């Protein structure tokens, strides 16, 4: 038995809670996963897993073996990277979570350079605006924008940009242009519902702070949807500069209330809690920082 491979399989079974989920993540058949875990239990002469109604759970011995196995796999990954040279000759699978629109505008157009630098890597880009559990989804790293609600996350700030209140010229031509934040109460607001108090828009002008709790008939769970709704003339929205830069340049969208400042939008690299970032994850983040325009 390949002990390291068996450890990897067992770790995924514990983290996903089932043989079938681990099999999907590892791209193996479920019978092969079950057989490997059984062989591992036979080798160790101890029961590692117990089955409840819907999920598998580690026994006390299984939890200890999981923790040691996880640490061993990380150290093996680090040892391989050190032998090859940091960032050179990385091998295996790398799962990266990225918000949909940000990936389309800023990651996918540049990703070929990362792939060509690391031909031994299999990159799995998971495009999703949701704040997913990285351990549950088996992510090595994720890029996330906005505020981090979970202070226990292992996070690295990568960049910051301005937010704008934006609308289409056609919408403003028919509904008028707001002159103050309070004027937004007379307009259709499009709110983005991921990870923020979507209806409260905060502004600052000099030493004056104000907040407007807008009401909206349109709430959208993906930034791509907000973007398209604003372009389509459905109303006014707050968007970070890096998601609407092309439309602001070509005039498809315009900013309003430009003299009022909005909270800065931060971009973070998030790593699974309780884990050291893998060499593959560090290489991806390093590439991203070097290739993403900081202005």
C-alpha positions in Angstrom: 0.0 0.0 0.0 1.2 3.5 -0.8 0.9 4.9 2.7 1.1 8.6 1.7 -1.7 8.1 -0.8 -3.8 6.2 1.8 -3.2 9.1 4.2 -4.4 11.6 1.6 -7.5 9.6 0.9 -8.3 9.2 4.7 -7.8 12.9 5.3 -10.3 13.7 2.5 -12.8 11.2 3.9 -12.6 12.9 7.3 -12.8 16.4 5.9 -15.7 15.7 3.6 -17.5 13.3 5.9 -18.2 10.6 3.3 -16.5 8.1 0.9 -18.5 9.5 -2.1 -17.5 13.1 -1.5 -13.9 12.2 -1.0 -14.0 10.1 -4.2 -15.4 13.1 -6.1 -12.7 15.4 -4.8 -9.9 12.9 -5.5 -11.4 11.8 -8.8 -11.5 8.2 -7.7 -14.2 5.6 -7.6 -16.0 5.3 -4.3 -15.2 1.5 -4.0 -11.5 2.3 -4.3 -11.7 4.9 -1.5 -13.6 2.5 0.8 -11.0 -0.3 0.0 -8.1 2.0 0.8 -9.5 3.1 4.1 -10.3 -0.6 5.0 -6.7 -1.5 4.1 -5.4 1.3 6.2 -7.5 0.1 9.2 -6.2 -3.5 8.6 -2.6 -2.3 8.5 -3.0 -0.3 11.8 -5.2 -2.9 13.4 -7.5 -0.2 14.7 -10.9 1.2 13.7 -10.5 4.7 12.2 -14.1 5.6 11.3 -17.6 5.2 12.6 -20.7 5.7 10.5 -23.7 7.8 11.8 -27.0 8.3 10.1 -25.6 10.5 7.3 -21.9 11.0 7.8 -18.7 9.3 8.7 -16.8 10.4 11.8 -13.3 9.6 13.0 -12.9 7.5 16.2 -10.5 8.8 18.8 -7.7 6.9 17.2 -9.0 8.1 13.8 -8.8 11.7 14.9 -5.3 11.3 16.1 -4.3 9.6 12.9 -6.0 12.4 10.8 -4.1 15.1 12.6 -0.8 13.4 12.2 -1.5 12.4 8.6 -2.5 16.0 7.7 0.7 17.3 9.2 2.7 14.6 7.4 1.2 15.4 4.0 2.0 19.1 4.4 5.6 18.3 5.4 5.9 15.9 2.4 4.6 18.7 0.2 7.1 21.2 1.7 9.9 18.7 1.4 9.2 18.1 -2.3 9.0 21.9 -2.9 12.3 22.5 -1.1 14.0 19.7 -3.1 12.8 21.1 -6.4 13.3 24.7 -5.4 10.5 27.0 -4.1 8.0 27.6 -6.8 9.8 25.4 -9.4 8.4 22.1 -10.6 5.3 22.1 -8.5 3.2 19.0 -9.0 -0.4 17.8 -8.3 -3.7 19.4 -8.0 -4.3 23.0 -6.8 -7.9 24.1 -6.0 -8.5 27.9 -6.0 -11.7 29.7 -5.3 -12.4 33.0 -7.1 -15.5 35.2 -7.4 -17.0 34.8 -10.8 -16.7 38.3 -12.3 -13.3 38.9 -10.8 -12.0 35.7 -12.3 -13.4 36.6 -15.7 -11.9 40.1 -15.8 -8.6 39.6 -13.9 -7.6 36.0 -13.4 -8.6 34.0 -16.5 -7.1 36.5 -19.0 -3.7 36.1 -17.2 -3.8 32.4 -16.0 -1.9 31.0 -19.0 1.3 32.5 -17.6 0.9 30.7 -14.3 0.1 27.4 -16.1 3.1 27.7 -18.4 5.4 28.4 -15.4 4.1 25.3 -13.6 3.4 22.6 -16.2 3.2 19.9 -13.5 0.2 21.5 -11.8 -3.4 20.7 -12.4 -5.3 23.9 -11.6 -9.0 23.6 -10.5 -10.5 27.1 -10.5 -13.8 27.1 -8.6 -15.8 30.2 -9.6 -18.3 31.1 -6.8 -19.2 34.4 -5.1 -20.2 32.5 -1.9 -18.0 32.5 1.2 -17.5 28.8 1.2 -15.9 26.6 3.8 -12.4 26.0 2.4 -11.9 22.8 4.3 -15.2 21.4 3.3 -14.6 22.3 -0.3 -11.0 21.1 -0.3 -9.6 24.5 -1.4 -6.0 25.3 -1.1 -6.6 29.1 -1.3 -9.4 31.5 -2.2 -9.5 35.1 -3.4 -12.2 37.1 -1.7 -13.3 40.7 -1.8 -14.8 42.9 0.9 -14.9 42.6 4.6 -14.0 39.3 6.4 -16.8 38.3 8.8 -14.8 35.4 10.2 -11.8 36.8 12.2 -10.4 33.3 12.6 -9.6 33.0 9.0 -5.9 32.9 7.8 -5.9 35.8 5.5 -3.4 37.9 3.5 -4.4 41.3 2.1 -3.4 41.5 -1.6 -4.9 44.8 -2.9 -7.4 47.6 -2.3 -9.5 49.7 -4.6 -12.2 52.4 -4.5 -15.9 51.7 -4.6 -18.3 53.7 -6.8 -22.0 54.4 -7.0 -22.7 53.6 -10.6 -25.6 53.8 -13.0 -26.2 53.7 -16.7 -26.7 57.0 -18.6 -30.1 55.8 -19.8 -31.3 55.2 -16.2 -30.1 58.6 -15.1 -31.7 60.3 -18.1 -35.1 59.0 -17.1 -34.8 59.0 -13.3 -32.5 61.9 -12.6 -29.1 62.0 -11.0 -28.9 61.9 -7.1 -27.1 64.9 -5.6 -26.8 63.6 -2.1 -26.8 60.1 -0.5 -30.3 60.8 0.8 -31.5 61.2 -2.8 -30.8 57.4 -3.2 -34.0 56.8 -1.3 -35.9 58.1 -4.4 -34.1 55.6 -6.7 -34.1 52.0 -7.5 -31.1 50.4 -5.7 -29.6 47.1 -6.7 -28.1 45.3 -3.7 -25.4 42.7 -3.6 -26.2 40.1 -0.9 -22.9 38.3 -0.4 -21.1 39.0 2.9 -22.2 42.5 3.6 -25.2 44.4 5.1 -26.5 44.9 1.6 -29.1 47.6 2.2 -26.9 50.0 4.3 -24.7 52.2 2.1 -22.1 54.2 4.0 -20.6 57.5 2.8 -18.0 60.0 4.0 -17.3 63.6 2.8 -14.6 65.4 4.7 -15.5 64.9 8.4 -19.1 64.0 7.7 -20.3 60.4 7.8 -23.7 59.3 6.7 -25.4 56.1 6.0 -28.5 55.4 3.9 -30.6 52.3 4.3 -31.9 51.8 0.7 -34.8 49.7 -0.2 -34.7 47.6 -3.3 -36.9 45.4 -5.4 -33.8 43.7 -6.8 -31.2 41.8 -4.7 -28.6 39.7 -6.4 -26.2 37.1 -5.0 -23.5 37.4 -7.6 -21.5 40.5 -8.6 -21.9 39.5 -12.3 -25.7 39.9 -11.9 -25.4 43.3 -10.2 -23.1 44.5 -12.9 -25.4 43.4 -15.8 -28.5 44.8 -14.0 -26.9 48.2 -13.7 -25.8 48.1 -17.3 -29.3 47.2 -18.3 -30.7 50.3 -16.6 -32.4 48.5 -13.7 -31.1 51.0 -11.1 -28.1 52.2 -9.1 -25.5 50.0 -7.4 -22.3 50.2 -5.4 -19.4 48.3 -7.2 -15.7 48.1 -6.7 -13.6 49.8 -9.4 -12.0 46.6 -10.6 -15.4 45.1 -11.6 -16.6 48.1 -13.6 -13.4 49.6 -15.0 -14.1 48.7 -18.6 -17.6 50.1 -18.5 -16.5 53.4 -16.8 -13.8 53.8 -19.5 -16.2 53.3 -22.5 -19.1 55.2 -20.9 -21.5 52.2 -20.5 -21.6 53.2 -16.8 -21.0 56.5 -15.0 -20.3 57.3 -11.4 -22.6 59.4 -9.3 -22.0 61.1 -5.9 -18.3 61.1 -6.8 -17.5 63.7 -4.1 -18.6 61.2 -1.4 -16.2 58.5 -0.4 -17.3 54.9 0.1 -15.5 52.2 2.2 -12.5 50.8 0.4 -12.8 47.3 -1.2 -10.1 45.0 -0.1 -9.0 41.8 -1.9 -7.8 38.9 0.3 -6.1 35.6 -0.1 -7.8 33.2 2.3 -6.3 29.9 3.4 -8.0 27.0 5.2 -8.1 27.6 9.0 -5.7 25.5 11.0 -3.5 24.7 8.0 -0.2 26.0 6.8 -0.5 27.3 3.3 0.8 24.8 0.8 3.7 25.6 -1.5 1.2 25.4 -4.4 -1.1 28.0 -2.8 1.8 30.3 -2.0 3.0 30.1 -5.6 -0.4 31.0 -6.9 -0.7 34.0 -4.6 2.8 35.2 -5.4 2.0 34.9 -9.2 -1.2 36.8 -8.7 0.3 39.7 -6.7 3.1 40.0 -9.3 0.7 40.0 -12.3 -2.3 42.0 -10.9 -1.9 45.8 -11.5 -1.7 47.4 -8.1 -3.2 50.7 -9.2 
